[in-house]
Amino acid sequence: MDQTLDRQENPSQSAAAQLAEPANLTAAAHYAAAIMHEINNPLEAALNLNYLLQSEAAHPDKVRNYCRLLDEQLHILVRIAHQTLSYYRPPELKEPTALAVLADAAIRIHQKKIAARNIQLLRSLSGDATVFAHSGEILQVLSNLIANALDALPDQGVLQLRVRRRGAEVHVVVADNGHGIPAPIFSRIFDPFFTTKKDRGTGLGLAISKTIVEKHQGRIRGRSSVRSGRSGTAFRISFPLALQPDKSNE
């Protein structure tokens, strides 16, 4: 939305007065919504992990693992704060990352809701599916897709999560047998601020996830059906396989 200003601004105009301009208000509201959406996911994950820590307090191995996952979520919050307050950008260095490990971590983040609603979880996680990635960002994407699937599922619904190698790529599939999304709506699901959740959604989760996936040279695609008895939604993410150096000739 472009607007032409045909008057000179007073150099002493306050920031409050500038924000009162409709265009600036809209931009500020969109920016605030984007930041709050990014903050909300790790905060919800931290709450779920805190619940698991209390529930499994008698099992030291589980407690240590949940503490590690909680630490990851806190680092995500710190990164968001740095980006917001000082325009900090994380280094471009990516590390070899086993997607099965991240997928398993994303499942544990939502374990409380999965168990409470008797969701049937079908998982197939290949241990040799490695990509170069920022693990915190990919965990954010997987957690968001699982959260969306759980929102669409009825109690006792089916959630599928698969990680596997396919040639020179690694594929991650998150699928549910929920109510599905009509085609005219599904065509817009990656649009920023477009949501089907009314008052519960910001419409930023999939847009942010798509940005993160593409930053990792990946692709994200989806399909959905509203047909009775065959309804549901599936997303597939494709990443380049991280090829390890051949040390046999060294």
TILUMNU-24073 format. One record per residue: residue number from 1; residue in one letter; x, y, z of N, C-alpha, C in turn. Coordinates in nm, 2 decimals. Each point is the difference from the previous one (the first is absolute). Layout:
# residues N
NUM,a,X,Y,Z,X,Y,Z,X,Y,Z
...
END
This chain:
# residues 250
1,m,0.09,-0.12,0.00,-0.09,0.12,0.00,0.09,0.12,0.00
2,d,0.01,0.07,-0.11,0.08,0.12,-0.01,-0.08,0.12,0.01
3,q,0.05,0.10,0.08,-0.07,0.12,0.02,0.10,0.12,-0.03
4,t,-0.05,0.11,-0.07,0.09,0.11,-0.03,-0.03,0.11,0.10
5,l,0.11,0.05,0.07,-0.02,0.11,0.09,0.03,0.13,-0.07
6,d,-0.10,0.09,0.00,0.01,0.12,-0.08,0.02,0.12,0.09
7,r,0.05,-0.03,0.13,0.03,0.11,0.09,0.13,-0.03,0.06
8,q,0.08,0.10,0.05,0.12,-0.02,0.06,-0.02,-0.04,0.15
9,e,0.07,-0.10,0.05,-0.01,-0.03,0.14,0.09,0.09,0.08
10,n,-0.05,0.04,0.12,0.07,0.08,0.09,0.12,-0.09,0.06
11,p,0.12,0.04,-0.01,0.11,-0.08,0.05,-0.01,-0.04,0.15
12,s,-0.08,0.08,0.07,-0.01,-0.03,0.14,-0.12,-0.09,0.03
13,q,-0.07,-0.05,-0.10,-0.12,-0.08,0.02,0.04,-0.12,0.08
14,s,-0.08,-0.03,0.10,0.03,-0.11,0.09,-0.03,-0.13,-0.06
15,a,0.07,-0.11,0.06,-0.02,-0.14,-0.05,-0.15,-0.04,0.02
16,a,-0.06,0.05,0.10,-0.14,-0.03,0.02,-0.09,0.05,-0.11
17,a,0.03,0.12,-0.04,-0.08,0.06,-0.11,0.02,-0.07,-0.13
18,q,0.13,-0.05,-0.02,0.03,-0.08,-0.12,-0.08,-0.13,0.00
19,l,0.00,-0.06,0.11,-0.08,-0.13,0.01,-0.15,0.02,-0.01
20,a,-0.04,0.13,0.02,-0.15,0.02,-0.02,-0.04,-0.01,-0.15
21,e,0.10,0.01,-0.09,-0.04,-0.01,-0.14,-0.05,-0.14,-0.03
22,p,-0.11,-0.01,-0.07,-0.06,-0.14,-0.02,0.09,-0.10,-0.06
23,a,0.09,0.04,-0.10,0.09,-0.09,-0.06,0.10,-0.05,0.10
24,n,0.05,0.09,0.09,0.10,-0.04,0.10,-0.07,-0.09,0.11
25,l,-0.12,0.03,0.03,-0.07,-0.08,0.10,-0.02,-0.14,-0.06
26,t,-0.04,-0.01,-0.12,-0.01,-0.14,-0.06,0.13,-0.07,0.00
27,a,0.10,0.06,-0.05,0.13,-0.06,0.00,0.05,-0.05,0.14
28,a,-0.02,0.09,0.10,0.04,-0.03,0.13,-0.08,-0.11,0.06
29,a,-0.13,-0.01,-0.03,-0.09,-0.11,0.05,0.05,-0.13,-0.07
30,h,0.03,0.00,-0.12,0.04,-0.12,-0.07,0.13,-0.05,0.06
31,y,0.09,0.10,0.02,0.13,-0.04,0.05,-0.01,-0.06,0.14
32,a,-0.08,0.07,0.09,-0.03,-0.05,0.13,-0.06,-0.14,0.00
33,a,-0.09,-0.02,-0.09,-0.07,-0.13,-0.01,0.10,-0.11,-0.04
34,a,0.09,0.03,-0.09,0.10,-0.09,-0.04,0.09,-0.04,0.11
35,i,0.05,0.10,0.08,0.09,-0.02,0.11,-0.08,-0.09,0.11
36,m,-0.12,0.04,0.03,-0.07,-0.08,0.10,-0.03,-0.14,-0.04
37,h,-0.02,-0.02,-0.13,-0.02,-0.14,-0.05,0.13,-0.08,0.03
38,e,0.11,0.06,-0.04,0.13,-0.07,0.02,0.03,-0.03,0.14
39,i,-0.04,0.09,0.09,0.02,-0.02,0.15,-0.09,-0.10,0.05
40,n,-0.12,0.00,-0.05,-0.10,-0.09,0.06,0.03,-0.15,-0.01
41,n,0.06,-0.04,-0.12,0.03,-0.14,-0.02,0.10,-0.05,0.11
42,p,0.12,0.06,0.01,0.09,-0.05,0.11,-0.05,0.01,0.14
43,l,-0.09,0.11,0.02,-0.05,0.01,0.14,-0.10,-0.12,0.03
44,e,-0.08,-0.04,-0.10,-0.09,-0.11,0.02,0.08,-0.13,0.02
45,a,0.11,-0.01,-0.08,0.09,-0.12,0.01,0.06,0.00,0.14
46,a,0.04,0.11,0.05,0.07,0.01,0.13,-0.10,-0.04,0.11
47,l,-0.13,0.04,-0.01,-0.10,-0.04,0.09,-0.03,-0.15,0.00
48,n,0.00,-0.06,-0.12,-0.02,-0.14,-0.01,0.12,-0.08,0.06
49,l,0.12,0.05,-0.03,0.12,-0.07,0.06,0.00,0.02,0.15
50,n,-0.04,0.11,0.05,-0.01,0.01,0.15,-0.09,-0.10,0.06
51,y,-0.12,-0.02,-0.07,-0.09,-0.10,0.05,0.06,-0.14,0.00
52,l,0.07,-0.03,-0.11,0.07,-0.13,-0.01,0.11,-0.02,0.10
53,l,0.07,0.11,0.03,0.10,-0.01,0.11,-0.06,-0.03,0.13
54,q,-0.11,0.06,0.03,-0.07,-0.03,0.13,-0.05,-0.14,0.00
55,s,-0.06,-0.05,-0.11,-0.06,-0.13,-0.01,0.11,-0.11,0.01
56,e,0.12,0.03,-0.05,0.10,-0.11,-0.01,0.12,0.03,0.10
57,a,-0.03,0.07,0.11,0.10,0.05,0.09,0.08,-0.12,0.06
58,a,-0.06,-0.12,0.00,0.07,-0.11,0.06,0.09,-0.08,-0.10
59,h,0.01,0.05,-0.12,0.08,-0.07,-0.11,0.11,0.10,-0.05
60,p,0.12,-0.01,0.06,0.11,0.09,-0.03,0.03,0.01,-0.15
61,d,0.00,-0.11,-0.07,0.03,0.01,-0.14,-0.10,0.08,-0.08
62,k,-0.13,-0.02,0.03,-0.10,0.08,-0.07,0.01,0.15,0.04
63,v,0.03,0.02,0.13,0.01,0.14,0.04,0.11,0.07,-0.07
64,r,0.12,-0.06,-0.02,0.11,0.06,-0.07,-0.04,0.03,-0.14
65,n,-0.07,-0.10,-0.07,-0.04,0.03,-0.13,-0.10,0.11,-0.02
66,y,-0.09,0.01,0.09,-0.10,0.11,0.00,0.07,0.13,0.03
67,c,0.10,0.00,0.09,0.07,0.12,0.02,0.08,0.05,-0.12
68,r,0.05,-0.09,-0.08,0.07,0.03,-0.12,-0.09,0.06,-0.10
69,l,-0.12,-0.06,-0.01,-0.10,0.06,-0.09,-0.05,0.14,0.04
70,l,-0.02,0.01,0.13,-0.04,0.13,0.06,0.11,0.11,-0.03
71,d,0.12,-0.04,0.01,0.11,0.09,-0.03,0.00,0.05,-0.14
72,e,-0.04,-0.10,-0.10,-0.01,0.04,-0.14,-0.11,0.11,-0.02
73,q,-0.11,-0.02,0.07,-0.11,0.09,-0.01,0.04,0.14,0.05
74,l,0.07,0.00,0.11,0.04,0.13,0.06,0.10,0.07,-0.09
75,h,0.09,-0.08,-0.07,0.09,0.06,-0.09,-0.08,0.06,-0.12
76,i,-0.11,-0.06,-0.04,-0.08,0.05,-0.11,-0.06,0.14,0.04
77,l,-0.04,0.01,0.13,-0.06,0.12,0.05,0.11,0.11,0.00
78,v,0.12,-0.04,0.04,0.11,0.10,0.01,0.03,0.05,-0.14
79,r,0.00,-0.09,-0.10,0.03,0.04,-0.14,-0.10,0.09,-0.05
80,i,-0.13,-0.02,0.03,-0.11,0.09,-0.05,0.02,0.13,0.07
81,a,0.03,0.01,0.12,0.02,0.12,0.07,0.11,0.08,-0.06
82,h,0.12,-0.06,-0.03,0.11,0.06,-0.07,-0.04,0.06,-0.13
83,q,-0.07,-0.08,-0.08,-0.04,0.05,-0.13,-0.09,0.12,0.01
84,t,-0.09,0.00,0.10,-0.10,0.10,0.01,0.06,0.13,0.05
85,l,0.08,-0.01,0.10,0.05,0.12,0.07,0.12,0.06,-0.06
86,s,0.09,-0.08,-0.07,0.12,0.06,-0.05,0.03,-0.05,-0.14
87,y,-0.10,-0.05,-0.07,0.01,-0.05,-0.14,0.12,-0.10,-0.01
88,y,0.02,-0.07,0.10,0.10,-0.11,0.00,-0.04,-0.11,-0.10
89,r,0.10,-0.05,-0.07,-0.03,-0.11,-0.09,0.09,-0.11,0.03
90,p,-0.04,-0.13,0.02,0.08,-0.11,0.04,0.10,-0.03,-0.11
91,p,0.11,-0.06,0.03,0.10,-0.04,-0.10,-0.06,-0.10,-0.10
92,e,0.05,0.00,-0.12,-0.05,-0.08,-0.10,0.05,-0.15,0.01
93,l,0.09,-0.03,0.10,0.05,-0.13,0.01,-0.11,-0.10,0.04
94,k,-0.01,-0.10,-0.08,-0.10,-0.11,0.02,0.08,-0.12,0.04
95,e,-0.06,-0.09,0.08,0.07,-0.12,0.04,-0.07,-0.12,-0.05
96,p,0.07,-0.12,-0.02,-0.07,-0.12,-0.03,-0.10,-0.04,0.11
97,t,-0.12,-0.02,-0.04,-0.11,-0.02,0.10,-0.09,-0.12,-0.04
98,a,-0.02,-0.09,0.09,-0.08,-0.11,-0.02,-0.15,0.04,0.02
99,l,-0.07,0.00,-0.11,-0.14,0.04,0.01,-0.09,-0.09,0.08
100,a,0.04,-0.13,0.01,-0.08,-0.09,0.09,0.01,0.05,0.14
101,v,0.11,0.05,0.05,0.02,0.05,0.13,-0.09,0.12,0.03
102,l,0.00,0.09,-0.10,-0.09,0.12,0.01,-0.14,-0.03,0.00
103,a,-0.04,-0.10,-0.09,-0.14,-0.04,-0.01,-0.05,-0.06,0.14
104,d,0.09,-0.08,0.06,-0.03,-0.06,0.12,-0.02,0.10,0.11
105,a,0.09,0.10,0.00,-0.01,0.11,0.10,-0.13,0.08,-0.02
106,a,-0.04,0.02,-0.13,-0.12,0.08,-0.02,-0.12,-0.08,0.05
107,i,0.00,-0.13,-0.02,-0.11,-0.08,0.06,-0.01,0.01,0.15
108,r,0.12,0.00,0.07,0.00,0.00,0.14,-0.05,0.14,0.05
109,i,0.02,0.10,-0.08,-0.05,0.13,0.04,-0.15,0.00,0.01
110,h,-0.07,-0.08,-0.08,-0.15,0.00,-0.01,-0.05,-0.13,0.07
111,q,0.08,-0.07,0.07,-0.04,-0.13,0.05,-0.12,0.01,0.10
112,k,0.00,0.11,0.08,-0.11,0.02,0.09,-0.14,0.00,-0.07
113,k,-0.01,0.08,-0.11,-0.12,0.01,-0.07,-0.03,-0.13,-0.08
114,i,0.10,-0.06,-0.05,-0.02,-0.13,-0.07,-0.06,-0.10,0.09
115,a,0.05,-0.01,0.12,-0.05,-0.10,0.10,-0.13,0.03,0.05
116,a,-0.03,0.13,0.03,-0.13,0.04,0.05,-0.11,-0.02,-0.09
117,r,0.02,0.01,-0.13,-0.10,-0.02,-0.10,0.00,-0.14,-0.07
118,n,0.08,-0.09,0.05,0.01,-0.13,-0.05,0.03,0.00,-0.15
119,i,0.08,0.08,-0.04,0.04,0.01,-0.14,0.09,-0.13,-0.03
120,q,-0.03,-0.06,-0.12,0.08,-0.12,-0.04,0.12,0.06,-0.08
121,l,0.12,-0.02,0.05,0.12,0.05,-0.06,0.07,-0.11,-0.08
122,l,0.01,0.02,-0.13,0.07,-0.09,-0.09,0.13,0.06,-0.04
123,r,0.11,-0.05,0.04,0.13,0.06,-0.03,0.09,-0.10,-0.07
124,s,0.08,0.05,-0.10,0.10,-0.07,-0.06,0.12,0.09,-0.03
125,l,0.10,-0.01,0.08,0.11,0.10,0.00,0.13,-0.07,-0.03
126,s,0.05,0.03,-0.12,0.13,-0.06,-0.05,0.12,0.07,0.07
127,g,0.08,-0.08,0.05,0.12,0.06,0.07,0.11,0.05,-0.08
128,d,0.00,-0.03,-0.14,0.10,0.04,-0.08,-0.03,0.12,-0.09
129,a,-0.11,0.07,0.04,-0.05,0.12,-0.07,0.06,0.12,0.06
130,t,0.12,0.05,-0.05,0.07,0.11,0.05,0.00,0.12,-0.09
131,v,-0.02,0.12,0.05,0.01,0.12,-0.08,0.08,0.10,0.07
132,f,0.05,0.10,-0.08,0.07,0.12,0.06,-0.11,0.10,0.04
133,a,0.00,0.03,0.13,-0.11,0.08,0.05,0.03,0.08,0.13
134,h,-0.08,0.10,0.03,0.00,0.06,0.13,-0.11,-0.08,0.07
135,s,0.04,-0.08,0.10,-0.10,-0.10,0.06,-0.11,0.07,0.06
136,g,0.02,0.11,0.07,-0.11,0.07,0.07,-0.11,0.05,-0.10
137,e,0.04,0.05,-0.12,-0.09,0.04,-0.10,-0.09,-0.11,-0.06
138,i,0.07,-0.12,-0.03,-0.07,-0.11,-0.05,-0.09,-0.06,0.11
139,l,0.04,0.00,0.12,-0.09,-0.05,0.11,-0.12,0.09,0.01
140,q,0.01,0.13,-0.02,-0.11,0.09,0.00,-0.10,-0.03,-0.12
141,v,0.05,-0.03,-0.11,-0.08,-0.04,-0.12,-0.08,-0.13,0.03
142,l,0.07,-0.10,0.05,-0.07,-0.13,0.03,-0.10,0.01,0.11
143,s,0.03,0.08,0.10,-0.09,0.02,0.11,-0.13,0.07,-0.05
144,n,0.02,0.10,-0.09,-0.11,0.07,-0.05,-0.09,-0.09,-0.08
145,l,0.05,-0.08,-0.09,-0.08,-0.09,-0.08,-0.07,-0.10,0.09
146,i,0.06,-0.05,0.10,-0.07,-0.10,0.09,-0.11,0.08,0.08
147,a,0.03,0.12,0.04,-0.11,0.08,0.07,-0.12,0.02,-0.09
148,n,0.03,0.03,-0.13,-0.11,0.02,-0.09,-0.08,-0.13,-0.02
149,a,0.07,-0.11,-0.01,-0.07,-0.13,-0.02,-0.09,-0.03,0.12
150,l,0.06,0.02,0.12,-0.08,-0.02,0.12,-0.12,0.08,0.01
151,d,0.01,0.13,-0.05,-0.12,0.09,0.01,-0.11,-0.05,-0.10
152,a,0.04,-0.07,-0.11,-0.10,-0.05,-0.09,-0.06,-0.14,0.03
153,l,0.07,-0.07,0.09,-0.04,-0.14,0.03,-0.11,0.00,0.11
154,p,-0.09,-0.10,-0.02,-0.10,-0.03,0.11,0.07,-0.08,0.10
155,d,-0.06,-0.02,0.12,0.06,-0.09,0.10,0.00,-0.14,-0.07
156,q,0.11,-0.07,0.03,0.03,-0.14,-0.05,0.03,0.01,-0.15
157,g,0.04,0.11,-0.05,0.03,0.01,-0.14,0.14,-0.06,-0.02
158,v,0.05,0.01,-0.13,0.13,-0.06,-0.03,0.09,0.11,-0.05
159,l,0.12,-0.01,0.06,0.11,0.09,-0.04,0.12,-0.08,-0.05
160,q,0.04,0.03,-0.12,0.12,-0.07,-0.06,0.12,0.09,-0.01
161,l,0.11,-0.05,0.03,0.13,0.07,-0.01,0.10,-0.09,-0.06
162,r,0.06,0.03,-0.12,0.10,-0.08,-0.07,0.12,0.08,-0.03
163,v,0.11,-0.06,0.02,0.13,0.06,-0.05,0.07,-0.11,-0.07
164,r,0.04,0.03,-0.13,0.07,-0.11,-0.08,0.09,0.07,-0.11
165,r,0.10,-0.08,-0.04,0.08,0.04,-0.11,-0.07,-0.04,-0.13
166,r,0.01,0.09,-0.10,-0.04,-0.03,-0.14,0.10,0.06,-0.09
167,g,0.09,-0.09,-0.05,0.10,0.05,-0.09,0.10,0.09,0.07
168,a,0.01,0.12,-0.06,0.09,0.11,0.05,-0.08,0.09,0.09
169,e,-0.12,-0.04,0.05,-0.08,0.09,0.09,-0.04,-0.08,0.12
170,v,-0.05,0.08,0.10,-0.06,-0.05,0.12,-0.14,0.05,0.00
171,h,-0.10,-0.09,0.02,-0.14,0.05,0.00,-0.06,-0.02,0.14
172,v,-0.07,0.10,0.04,-0.07,0.00,0.13,-0.15,0.02,-0.03
173,v,-0.08,-0.09,0.05,-0.15,0.00,-0.03,-0.07,0.01,0.13
174,v,-0.09,0.10,0.01,-0.09,0.01,0.12,-0.14,0.00,-0.06
175,a,-0.08,-0.10,0.05,-0.13,-0.02,-0.06,-0.10,-0.03,0.11
176,d,-0.13,0.04,-0.03,-0.11,-0.02,0.10,-0.12,-0.05,-0.08
177,n,-0.09,-0.06,0.08,-0.13,-0.03,-0.06,-0.11,0.08,0.05
178,g,0.03,0.13,0.02,-0.10,0.10,0.05,-0.10,0.04,-0.11
179,h,-0.06,0.11,0.02,-0.12,0.04,-0.08,0.05,0.05,-0.14
180,g,0.13,0.02,-0.02,0.04,0.05,-0.13,-0.03,0.15,-0.03
181,i,0.06,0.05,-0.11,-0.01,0.14,-0.03,-0.05,0.01,-0.14
182,p,-0.11,0.07,-0.03,-0.05,0.02,-0.14,0.11,0.06,-0.09
183,a,0.00,-0.04,-0.13,0.10,0.04,-0.09,0.01,0.15,-0.01
184,p,-0.10,0.08,-0.01,0.02,0.15,-0.01,0.07,0.06,0.12
185,i,-0.02,-0.06,0.11,0.07,0.05,0.12,0.14,-0.06,0.01
186,f,0.01,-0.12,-0.04,0.14,-0.07,0.01,0.10,0.07,-0.09
187,s,-0.05,0.06,-0.11,0.09,0.07,-0.09,0.07,0.12,0.06
188,r,-0.06,0.05,0.11,0.05,0.12,0.07,0.07,-0.03,0.13
189,i,0.02,-0.12,0.04,0.05,-0.03,0.13,0.14,0.05,0.03
190,f,0.08,0.03,-0.10,0.13,0.05,0.03,0.01,0.15,-0.01
191,d,-0.12,0.07,-0.02,0.00,0.14,0.00,0.01,0.06,0.14
192,p,0.08,0.09,0.02,0.01,0.06,0.14,-0.13,0.06,0.04
193,f,-0.03,-0.02,0.13,-0.12,0.05,0.06,-0.13,-0.07,-0.05
194,f,0.01,-0.10,-0.08,-0.12,-0.07,-0.04,-0.02,-0.12,0.10
195,t,-0.12,-0.01,0.06,-0.02,-0.11,0.10,-0.14,-0.06,-0.01
196,t,-0.01,-0.13,0.03,-0.13,-0.06,0.00,-0.05,-0.02,0.15
197,k,0.08,0.05,0.09,-0.03,-0.02,0.15,-0.07,0.11,0.06
198,k,-0.05,0.09,-0.07,-0.08,0.12,0.05,0.08,0.07,0.11
199,d,-0.05,0.00,0.13,0.06,0.07,0.10,0.12,-0.07,0.06
200,r,0.03,-0.12,-0.04,0.11,-0.08,0.06,0.13,0.01,-0.08
201,g,0.00,0.05,-0.12,0.12,0.00,-0.08,0.04,0.14,-0.05
202,t,0.13,0.01,-0.03,0.05,0.13,-0.05,0.02,-0.01,-0.16
203,g,0.00,-0.12,-0.05,0.02,-0.02,-0.14,0.15,0.01,-0.04
204,l,0.09,-0.02,0.10,0.14,0.02,-0.03,0.08,-0.13,0.01
205,g,-0.05,-0.10,0.06,0.07,-0.12,0.02,0.06,-0.06,-0.12
206,l,-0.09,-0.03,-0.10,0.05,-0.06,-0.12,0.08,0.10,-0.09
207,a,-0.03,0.12,0.01,0.08,0.10,-0.08,0.15,0.00,0.05
208,i,0.01,0.01,0.14,0.13,-0.01,0.06,0.07,-0.13,-0.03
209,s,-0.07,-0.11,0.01,0.06,-0.13,-0.02,0.05,-0.01,-0.15
210,k,-0.08,0.05,-0.09,0.05,0.00,-0.14,0.12,0.08,-0.02
211,t,0.01,0.11,0.06,0.12,0.08,-0.01,0.12,-0.07,0.06
212,i,-0.01,-0.07,0.11,0.11,-0.07,0.06,0.04,-0.12,-0.09
213,v,-0.10,-0.07,-0.05,0.03,-0.11,-0.08,0.08,0.04,-0.13
214,e,-0.04,0.11,-0.06,0.06,0.05,-0.12,0.14,0.05,0.03
215,k,0.02,0.06,0.12,0.13,0.04,0.04,0.10,-0.11,0.01
216,h,-0.05,-0.12,0.02,0.08,-0.12,0.01,0.00,-0.08,-0.13
217,q,-0.03,0.08,-0.11,0.00,-0.06,-0.14,-0.10,-0.12,-0.01
218,g,-0.11,0.01,0.07,-0.10,-0.10,0.00,-0.13,0.04,-0.07
219,r,-0.09,-0.09,0.00,-0.14,0.03,-0.05,-0.10,-0.05,0.09
220,i,-0.11,0.06,0.01,-0.12,-0.05,0.08,-0.12,0.00,-0.09
221,r,-0.07,-0.11,0.00,-0.12,-0.01,-0.08,-0.11,-0.07,0.08
222,g,-0.12,0.03,-0.04,-0.11,-0.06,0.08,-0.11,-0.05,-0.09
223,r,-0.09,-0.08,0.06,-0.12,-0.04,-0.07,-0.11,-0.03,0.10
224,s,-0.12,0.02,-0.03,-0.11,-0.02,0.09,-0.13,-0.05,-0.06
225,s,-0.07,-0.07,0.07,-0.13,-0.06,-0.05,-0.11,0.02,0.10
226,v,-0.12,0.04,-0.05,-0.11,0.01,0.09,-0.11,-0.11,-0.03
227,r,0.04,-0.10,-0.08,-0.09,-0.11,-0.03,-0.03,-0.08,0.12
228,s,-0.13,-0.03,0.02,-0.04,-0.08,0.11,0.06,-0.14,0.00
229,g,0.06,-0.03,0.12,0.07,-0.13,0.01,0.14,0.01,-0.05
230,r,0.04,0.10,-0.07,0.14,0.01,-0.05,0.06,0.14,0.02
231,s,-0.06,0.07,0.10,0.05,0.14,0.03,0.13,0.00,0.07
232,g,0.07,0.11,-0.01,0.13,0.01,0.07,0.09,0.10,-0.08
233,t,0.11,0.02,0.06,0.10,0.10,-0.05,0.14,-0.06,0.02
234,a,0.09,0.02,-0.10,0.14,-0.05,0.01,0.09,0.11,-0.06
235,f,0.11,0.01,0.07,0.11,0.09,-0.05,0.13,-0.08,-0.01
236,r,0.07,0.02,-0.11,0.13,-0.06,-0.02,0.11,0.11,-0.02
237,i,0.10,-0.02,0.08,0.12,0.09,-0.01,0.11,-0.08,-0.06
238,s,0.07,0.06,-0.10,0.11,-0.07,-0.06,0.13,0.09,0.02
239,f,0.10,-0.07,0.05,0.13,0.07,0.02,0.11,-0.07,-0.08
240,p,0.10,0.07,-0.04,0.12,-0.07,-0.06,0.07,-0.09,0.11
241,l,0.03,-0.12,-0.04,0.07,-0.09,0.09,0.14,0.06,0.03
242,a,0.04,-0.01,0.13,0.14,0.04,0.04,0.09,-0.11,-0.03
243,l,0.08,0.01,-0.11,0.09,-0.10,-0.03,0.13,0.02,0.08
244,q,0.04,-0.11,0.07,0.12,0.00,0.08,0.12,-0.02,-0.08
245,p,0.11,0.06,0.03,0.13,-0.02,-0.08,0.04,-0.15,0.01
246,d,0.05,-0.05,-0.12,0.05,-0.13,-0.01,0.14,-0.01,0.06
247,k,0.01,-0.06,0.11,0.13,-0.01,0.07,0.08,-0.13,-0.03
248,s,-0.06,-0.08,-0.09,0.06,-0.13,-0.03,0.14,0.01,-0.07
249,n,0.02,0.12,-0.07,0.12,0.01,-0.08,0.10,0.08,0.08
250,e,-0.03,0.04,0.12,0.09,0.08,0.08,0.11,-0.09,0.06
END
